[in-house]
């Protein structure tokens, strides 16, 4: 999949030890998508990452752009057991 990482997203992946394959899993085949509550141009794509203890990875993306622009990514602590 073709996508663009912002500088913040690159830094977040490194700092949070998020593998590109996990990010791509959430981009290509999210288990759930949500609209951002503050910015209607952003979409949240969520995927459970079994290799990381089953935690949910949340990838925030501007999907209006081609290729999609990844704004940030993080493991969502609030969705631990969902």
Secondary structure, 3 states (H helix, E strand, C coil): CCEEECHHHHHHHHHCCCCHHHHHHHHHCCCEEEECCCCCCCEEEEEEEHHHCCEEEEEEEECCCCCEEEEEEEECHHHCCC
